[in-house]
């Protein structure tokens, strides 16, 4: 195929990652896919092929990430697209979540992403090309009650992506940050979602919203296969977007947040602009 690329995808044994791997392999692309358990990954993908490189990687470990990228480049002679998909949700108020629970979530959702970017950039700078796609969440644009730490990690992914896009543009490297809404994946199951181990009874609103979300499992409106196809399409664009919202719910929440920000900023415009030294 004329547009054959090499893709490096983290968190590939389920959800968007698995959908992407299967669609890309079917289209003839080279795919290096990572998971914490390579046996589960191979089983989930269900195929072995010369263009499929399953890798067991600890994303919090720079050496592990660097080794995986070296193997990918050695096998396929380039790394054209990176998809930072690995991550998990965590529910609870800031008070309820321990320091360990909080740091562990940042370790995977943020520092794992940073490790991959840091380790892949030498290849992309050398090629003078590449596309980095960071999977955030609509929670990284418009957060909801009960998901403070998860939202903080996803806001971080949005923020680092915005600046990364500026920093690497001179090397011909493109960046897209994806903010999905609710999709029918395993995200709301124990495989991908942790809840505060020590909930506090006073947080009744947090418990109510968690119950509502958990009842959505298996009923989410979004189709992960369509999301994967949309992400693949973005890579084919000459001028791909920096921001990609996926799902009608994501669009509605993002637009409501824009309107809220404008109202808040304008209401306090006089105070904001009154900060200069008097001449």
N, C-alpha and C positions, 0 to 999 in steps of 0.2 A: 504494500500500500504506500502511496506517495507521501502521506502525512503521518507515517509511523513514528511514534515517539516512545521514549522511555519514561515511565511514570514510577514514582516512589510514593507509596501510600502507607501511612501509619494507621493503626487501629483498624486493620483490614479484615478481621475475622467476623465482623457483624456490622449491621447498620449501613450507613452510607458507604463506608469503606468496602464492605463486601459487595455491595451492588456495583460500585465503581470497578472493582477488580474483575468481576464476571463480565461486565459490558466491554471493558477494555480488551480483555483476552479474546473475547468473541470477535472483536473488530481487528485483531491482529497486532495490537500494540505490545511492547515489552512492559512487563509489570513486575516491579519489586514490591512485595507486600510485607508489612511487619505486624507482629503480634507478640504478646508476652509468652504465648504458647504456640510454637510452630506446628505442632501436631493438630491442634484444634483448627488452626488456620488452613492447613492443607485439606482437612476433612470438610471444612465449611465451603471452600472453593470448589472442591470436588473434581479437580482436574490436575493432571501433571502435563506440562508442555515446556518446550525449550524457551519460550518467551515468558515463563512464569518463574520468578525467583522468590520463594517464601523465606522469610528471615525472622529469627527470634531475637527481639531487640528490647533492651531496657532503656526507655526514652529518657529517663532521668540520669543516665550514665553517658557522658560524652564519648567515652571510648567505644561503648557498644554502638552508639549512633554512627560514629565515624567509621567503624569497621563495616557496618551495614552499607553505608554509602560507597565505601571503597569497593565492596563486593559488587554492588550494583553497577558502578562505572566499569569495573573490570569485565563484567559479564556482557554489558550492552554498549560500552564505549561512549556513553553519554548519560546525562540525567537531565531530562527536558522539563519535567513537571513534578513538583513536590506537592502532595496534599497532606497537610497536617490535620488529620481527622481524629486521632486518638484523644480520648477525654472521657470524663464521666461526670454525672450530676451529683450534687450534694444538697440536701435540704436541711434547713434549720436556721434559727436566728443567730446572730453573731455571738450572743451570750451562750447559747446552747452548744455551739460547735467548739470543740477543744482546739488548742493550738496545733496539736498533731493532725487532727482531722482537716483543719484549714490548710496547713502547710502541705499535706499530702495531695490535696486537690490542686493547689497551685503547682506542685511538682509535676503533675501529669499535664494539666490543661495549659499551663503557661511555660514552665521551664523545659518541658519536653519539646514544645514547639520551638522555643528559642534554641535548644540544642541542635535540632534538625536544621534550622535556618543557618546557624553558625557553621555547621559542618558541611552544608551543601554549597554555600556561597563560593568557596574557592573553585569548585567545578564550574559553576555558572559564570563566574567572572572570567575564567579561562575560555569558556565557550563563547562569551559575550552574548549569551541568550539564556532563556529559562522562564519559568512561570511558577511562582509560589502561591499556593491556594491554602489559606488558613480557615478552618471551619470554626466559626464562633457560634453565635446563637442570637435569636432575637432578644434573649435575656441580656446580651451584651450591648444592646441599644436601649431597650425598655424593660427594666427589671420588675419582677413581681414580688409581693410579700412572701417571705419564707425561703427565699433562694439567694440570700445576701452574698455568701461566699462564692457560690457558683456564678452569679452575675458578675462579681468582681473579677473572676478569672476570664470571663468572656468579654467584659469591657477591656481588659488588658490586651486580649487578642486583637480586638478592633483597633485599639490605640497603637500597638506596636506595628500592625499592618499598615496603618496610614503613613507612619514615618518610614517604615521599610520601603514602601513604594517609592518615596522620594529619594531615599539613600541609594537604591540600586538601579534607578532608571538609566543612569549613564552607562551601565553595563549591558543594556538591552534586556534586563530582567523585569518581568511584569509581576504584579502582586494583585490578588483578589482576596477579599475577606467575605466569607459566606455566612449569612445570618438566617438559618432556617427557623421556621416555626415548629409546630407539632407534626411529626411524621410517624407513621406506623412502623417503628423500629422497636428494638428491645430497650430503648432509653428509659422507660418507666418501670423496668424490672430490676431485680436485684443484681443482674449482670452489669448494669450501667448506672445505677442510682444508689447512693448511700444516704441514709438518714441519720440525723444526730443521735448518737448513742445514749445521750443523757438529756432527753427532752424535759422542758420545764412546763408544768401544767398551766402556768399563768398565760402562756402564749397561745391563747385559744384561736386567734385569727390565723396563726401559722399552721396549727393543726387542721383547721378547716380547709385551708387552701391546699395542704398536702393531700388530704382526703379527696378533694375534688380532682387534683391532678392524677392521683393513682387510679381513680375510677375511669380515667380516659384511656388507660392502657388497652391497646388493641382496637381503639375506636378513633384514633387520630385521623384527621382528614388527609394529611399529606402522604403521597405515594413515594417511597424512597427510590424506586426505579426511575421515576420522572426527575427526581432531584439529581440523581447520578447523571442522567442524560443531559440535564441542563448544565451541570458543571463541565462535562466533556465538551459541550457546545461552546462554552465560554473560552476554553483553551484554543479553539479553532478561530476565534475572532481576531482580526487584525488589531483592534483597540479594545481589549477586554475591560470590563468595568472594575473599578476598585472595590465597590460594594455590590454584593448580590444578595438580595432578599429572596427567600424561597418560601412560598406558601402565602395564601391570602391573609391568614392571621398575622404573619410576620409583617406584611405590607401595612395592614391596618394599625398594628401596634407602633410601627416605626413612624407612620404619618401622624398619629396622635401624639407621639413624643415630640416630633418637630413642632407641632402647633403649641404644645405646652411650653417648650423652650422659648419660642418666640414671645408668647404671652409674658412669661417670667422675665425675660430680658428687657422687654419694652416697658413693663410696669416699673422697673427700677432703673430706667435709662438715665434719669436725672442724677441719681446717686452715683451710678457707674461713671458718668462723665465729669463728676465734680472733684476728682482726685488730684488734679494738677496743682503744683505749687502756685500760689498767687504771685503775680509779677510785682 
